[in-house]
Amino acid sequence: MENILDWMRSVLATTPIRWENMAQTLPVELLTRPPAAGQWSALECLQHILDTDNIFTARLEYFRAGQDFPAFNPDQEGTRLSSTPSPLEMTARFTRIRKDSLASLAALTPDDLKQRARHAELGMVSLDEMIHEWAAHDLNHTVQAERAVMQPFIHGSGPWQVYFQDHLVK
């Protein structure tokens, strides 16, 4: 994919806009409601994206320095929401952090994507692979958040529920 850097930067630039839209328009109750026991609410998904944005930016530096880097375990190292933060405050913080991440990514060239380093859990990986993972990660957890918001609507849709089986969280 010769356009991967452009595609990835576009995905990462779009994510804060999607979150700002959700935070400005959706009730806090929907954003903080887990889709099922033990599942993340939309805001918990956003907190995870916030946590990992710093991880991904740090990994860029590891690649640039030719250094191995540690794995990240969100269950042990991630931020836990002990109170209900304002969705608008969280998205404003995310937008600021993401702006810095995009600035770090702006200097990357296609040749940089060949750089390799050892991930503590996965072994040898390339910067190209990490760039793909970063974009997929953003999209995955944003879709996960949207799926969490969908649940009360799916459950209340009666016979139409059959059309949403792919999105039903059990």
N, C-alpha and C positions, 0 to 999 in steps of 0.2 A: 504494500500500500504506500504509494509515494506521497499521498496527501495526509498521512497519519498525523503529522504534527498539526496541520491546519484543522483536521477533523477533531483531534483531541482538544486543542485549544478552544474550538467552538463549543464542544460539549461542556468543558469546564467553565466557559464564560456564561453559558446558558443556565447552568444549575442554580446559581444564586438568584437569577430572575424568577425561575420557577418557584423557589422557596419564598421569595419576597411576595409573589402573587398569592401563594397559599397562606402565608402569615397575615397578609392584609385582608384577605377575604373570608377565610374559614374561621368558625368559632374555635376558641381554645379547647373546648370540650372534645371536638373532633380531633384536634391535633395531639391531644394528650391521651386519647383513648387507645389502649392496646387492642389489636384485632382479636386476640385470644390470650389466654393465660400463658405467661412466659414469652410472649412476643413483644417486639418493640413497637411503641407508638410512633406516629410521624415525627414528633419532636425528638424522640430517642434516636431515630434514624438520622435526623439533622445533627444531633450531638455527635454521633459516630462519624459522620462526614467531616465535621469540624475537627475532631480528634485526628482523623487520618490525613487530613490535608497537611497538617504539620509533619506527619510521618512521611508522606510522599515527597514533600519539599526537602526533608532531611535526606531521603534516599537519593535525590538528585545530587546532593553534595557528596554522598558516598561514592556514587558513580564517577563524578568529576575528579574525585581524589583517588580513584582506583582502590577503594577500601571495601572490605566486606561489611555487611550490615546485619543488624539483628532482625528477628521476626517481631511482629506486633500481635499481641493477644488482646483483643478488645474487651474480653471478659475480665481480664486481670488489670489491664493498663488503661482502659477507656474511662472516660468521665461518666459518673453515674449522676443522673438528675435527682438530687435530694429534695428539690422543691420544683414548682412549676415556673420556669423562667418565661418571660414574655416572649412569644414567638417573634415579635418585631425586633426585640433586642438580640435574640439569637441570630436572626437572619442578617441584621446589620453587622454583627460580629463576623459571621460567615462571609459576607460580601467583602469586608476589609481583609480578612485572611486570604480569601481567594484572589483578590487583586494582587497581593504579594506573590502568591503562587504563580499566577499568570505572568508576572514580571520575571520570575525565575525561569519559566519555560520559554520566554520570548527569545532568549539567547541560544536555544538549542537548534542544531542543524541536523539534517538527515545523517551526516557522518557520525554525529555524537551518539546516535541510536545503536551503533555497533559496540559501544562500551559494555563491558561485562564486569560483574562483581558476584560475590558469593552471598546469597541470602542464607541466614542461619538455618532455616527450615527447608527451603526448596532447592538449595545448591546453587550452581552457576545459573545466573539469569542475565538477560541483556536489558539495557535501558529501553530498547524498543518494546520488549515484553512488559516492562513496568509501565510504560506510557499507555499501552493498550489496557492494562489492568486498571490504571487510574481512571480512565474514561468509563470503562465498564462498571467499576465500583461506584462511581457517581450515579450513573444511570440506574444501577441495581438498587441502591438504597433510596433513591428518589421514587422509583416505582414501588418499592416496598412500603414507603410512607403513603403513597397514594392508595395502595391496596389496603392499608390500615384504615384510611379515611373511608374507603368504599364499604367496609363491612356492615355498618348499620343500615345502609341503603340496600345492600344485597339481601340481608336478613329480612328486611321489610318488604321485599318485592314480590312476595307470594309466589304464584306459579311462574313468574318470570325468572325466579332464582336459577332455574335450569340453564339460563343463558350466561350465567356468571360463574359456573363451576370452576373455571380455570383461575378465578380470582378469589374464591371463597377460602378463607383461612379457617382451618379446623383445629 
